[in-house]
Amino acid sequence: MRKLFLRGGLVAAAVAICGIAYLILTGPEMQAAPDIKVPMTAERIERGRYLFENVAHCTGCHSPRDWGKFSAPVNAGTVGSGVEFPAELGLPGRIVATNLTPDPETGLGNWTDGEKIRAIREGVSRDGRPLFPFMPYPSLSKLCDEDVEAIVAYMNTLKPVKNRLPQTKLDFPVSLMAKFAPKPVHGKVTSPSRSDRLAYGRYLVTIGDCAGCHTPKERGKDIEGKEYAGGMEFPIAGMLVRSANITPDEETGIGTWTEERFVSQFKGHAEKSFETAPKAVQANFTLMGWMDYSKMQEEDLRAIYTYLRTLKPVHNPVERHPPVAN
């Protein structure tokens, strides 16, 4: 009997070792970067700027921001130059948002357009490394071909900024599990018609990754049944904010909001600028880039409202600005 147990233990150990070796040695699921040179037309560049700055808000993660001011506006001259996320966010390791400017030494100056597209939509770096899905490529995989090319066209026009950053270094075992996040995007990806407000609103909410901040998480995973219900905590610069409930719940969400109120919530920040933004304090602290979002097209905001109204109402009271930061 002892020999039987010993043999079983050895088999179990061998299986475990093989499993660990597989996780260590395997790479992300990936395909070759598309062989493409994005046409640099004025219309395409402007569409890319709008998506990069105002919809997907790539600036929010890939640019140094002034956390001492309301809405943490981007520091002048640093758009897309990359940043290391503060440790107080409690992320699983050292997480760095890449320098996206065309600087050849510290940015993407030597990347092809196809490599940029693959990184944005599929989560694979130029050298084949999987990107940590804090970069919302599972959502950005839904970017239609024209829009992802537009974003790359705009990125190609950014002022090169020399900003050398360390590579992301994930803690174990997240470093192993992150390899399974990237997924290739196959075939042509099209956008819904803008005349279909519901479908286009869903598209904008998806590529804007609204769920990424407005869905509470537990151990890094979305809490089932609380999609878009808010409550996710963001402690930065000694302050703390919790994301809002944006489901149509009438008591704790936006269920009583009219379309006009929703639009004005965004447009009401249009007069603010980096110079005029008020000081950030616990009572107004937010990660929402309101000054960038205020420049969203009104038609797009109305489409987003249309889609959010179709979500399942979730009763989830959120104290967005607790009196004392944790």
N, C-alpha and C positions, 0 to 999 in steps of 0.2 A: 504493500500500500504506500509506504514511504517513497519507493522508487516511482510509483505512479504520480504522486504529488510532485516529486522533484521534476519528473519529465514534463508534467503540465506547467510547472513554474518556468522551466527553461523555454518551453514553446511560447508562453505568454510574454516572457522577456524579449525573445527574439522578434516576435510580432511588434512589440512596442518599439524596439530599436529600429526595425525596418520602417515603421510608421514615422518615427522622428526623422530618420534619414531622408525619407521621401519628402517630408515637409521642408527640410533644410535645402535639399538639392533641387527641388522642383522650381520652375520659374512660372511667371504669370501666363495665363492664356493670352496669346497675342498673335497678331498677323503683321506682315510687313507694312510699313508706313506707306500711304498712297503716294504715287509718283505724280505730284501736282504742283504747279506754280500758280498761285492765286492771282487773278487779274487785279491790278491796282487801279480801279476806277474810283472817281470821286464819290459816286453814289454808294459803292460797296464799302468804301472806307468810312463814310458817315454812318451807314447802317451798323458797321462793326463798332464804331465809337459808342453809339447809342446802346447797343447790347452790352458792351464791355463795361461802360461806366454807369448806366442807368437801369438796366434790366437784370442781367446776370450779376452785375456789380462786382466784377473781378477786381476792381480797385480796392474794395473793402478788405480783401485778404492779401493782395499782392502789392500793397503800398504802405509805407509808414504813415501812421495817422496820429494826430494830436489828441491824445486822450484827455487833455486838460480842457478841451472845448466841447460844447454840446454836439452830439452826433459824430464826434471824432473825425473831423474833415482831414482829407489827405494833405500831407505836407507839400508845399509848392515845389514843383520840379522833380517829384519822386514817383509819379504815376507808374505803376507796374514794376517798380525796382526791387520788389521782394521784401520779405520781413520774416523774422523768427517770432512765432507766437509765444506770448508770455507763459511761463510755467504755471502761474496761478490758475489757468484755465483747467488744469488737471488732465491734460491730454497724455496719452500713453507714450511718452518719450519726448524727444526734441523734434518739434514739428516746424518745418520751414516752408514758407510759400516762395516759390522760385522767382528769381529776377526774370521778368518777361520782356525786358527791353532788348533791343538788338545789339547790346554790348557783346563783342565777340569773346571776351575773356570771362565775364561773370554772368552774362545773360544768355539769350538765345540767338546771338549773332551768327552762329555756325549751324543752327538747326535749319532743316528744310521745312517748307510749308506743310508737307505731308506729315512730318514728325510732330509738328505743333498740333495739327488736327488730331492725330492719334492720341497725343497726350490729353487733349481737352476732352475728347469723347470716350476714350477707351482706357485711360489711366495708366499708360505705359510711357516711361521716359525714353529719351533718345537712346540711352544705353541699355534699354530693356528692363530697367528696374520698375517694379510696380509702384504707383503713387498711392500714398495713404488716402483713403476715401474721405478724409476731411475735405479734400478737394472733391467737389461733388460731381465727379464724372459719371456716376450712375444716372444722375439727372441730366447732365449735359450730353449724355449719349443720345438724348432725344432731339438735340439741336439738328435742324434740317441742314442739308448740305450747303445751301446758300448762306445761311446764318453763320455756320462755323467758319466758312471761308471768309465771310465779312469780318468776323472777329480777328482772324489771322491777318487779314489785310490791314486792319487798324493797328494791331500789335506791331506790324512791320514799320509803321510810321512813328512809333513812340521814340522819344529822345533817348539815345543810348545812355544808360546810367551805370557807372562802374560801382557795383555794390556786391562785394564778394561775401557769400553766405555759406554756412556749413550745410551739408546734406542732412536731410531728415534722418533721424536715428530712432527707430521704434523700440519700445521695450518688448521683451519676450513675455508671452507668446504671440502678442499682436504682430510682431515682425514676421512671424510665419503665416498667420492667418490672412494678413493683408495681401499675400500673393494671390489669393483666390478672388479678390474683388474685381480686377480688370476683366472686361469682356469685350471681344471684338465687335465692331459694328459692321454688319454685312448689308450690302445692297444700298440702294438709293434711299435717303431719308428726306421726306417732304414735310412741309409745314401745312397745318390746316389753313383754310381760307380765313382771312381777317373778317369776312362778312359773317362767319359763324362765330358769334361772340363766345359761346360756351366752349367750343373746341379750342378757339384761339386763346381764351383765358386760361384753360387747362395747360396749354402749351407754355404760356408765359410763366405761370406759377411753377411749372416743372423746371424750366431752364433757369428760373430765378432761385430755385431750390428753397422755396419758402418753407417747405416741410423740414428742412435741415435745422432751422432755428426754432420753428414754432411747434415741433413735435417733441415732447419730453422723452428722455431716454433713461434707460437703466442698464448699467454695465455696457454702455456703448451702443445698445440696441433700442430702436423705437419701442415705446410702450404700446402694445396692441390696444386698440380702442381709444387711444388719445391722439390720433392723428390731427395735427393743426390746433390742438387744444392748449398750447402754450405751457409755460412753467419751466422751460429750460433755463438754467442759471448761467450767467456770464459774469464772473468776478474779475475785474480788471482795474488796475490803478487804484486799489483800495476801495473801489465801489462795486456795487452789485446790481444787476438788472435781471429780471426774468422776462422771457418772451411772452407776448400777449396771446390770448385765446382768440383765434380768428375764424373759429367755426360759427355757424349761424345760431348758436345758443343765445336765447334772448336775455338771460340773466348774467352770464359770465363771458359771452363772446360778442360778436357783432350782429346778432340777430335783429336788433332794433335799428341798426344803422340804415339810413337811406343811401342810395347810390351817390347822391350829392355829398353827403357827409363823408363817405369813403374817399371820394375824389379830393375833397377839400383837406382831408387829413394829410394827403401827400402834397398837394399844391400849396398848402399853408406855409410851407417852409421855403418857398421859392425865393423869398427876399433875403434869406440868410446867405452868408458867404463865409469863407475862411476867416476874413477879417472881422466880420460882424457877429460871428457865432458867440453866444453867451458862454460863460464859464460852465464847465461840467461840474455838477454837484450830485450828491446821492439822489436827490429828488428828481433830477431830470436826466440822469445818466442813461445812455442808450448806445447800442452798437448799430442801430439802424442808420444807414447813410442817408438821412432825410434830405440833405441838400442835393444829393445825386438823384434820389428817387423822385424828388419834386419835379424833375425835368422829364419824367416819363410822359409820353403822349397820353392825353386825356382818353382817347379811344382805347388805348391799352389798359388803362386803369379801370375803365368801365367793363372791359372784357374780364379782367381779373375778378372784379366784384361779382359779375355774373356767375363765374365758376365757383367762387367761395360760397355763394348762396346755395349751391347744390351739395355741399359737404354735409356729412352727418353732424347734427348739433351735439356737442359734448359739453356737459356741465362740468366746468373745471375752474373754480375761482382762483385767480392769480393775483397775488400782491406784487405788482411789478417792481416797485421801489420800496423794499423794506426799510424801516427807519435807520437801521444800522447794518452796514455791510458785514457779511460773514468774513 
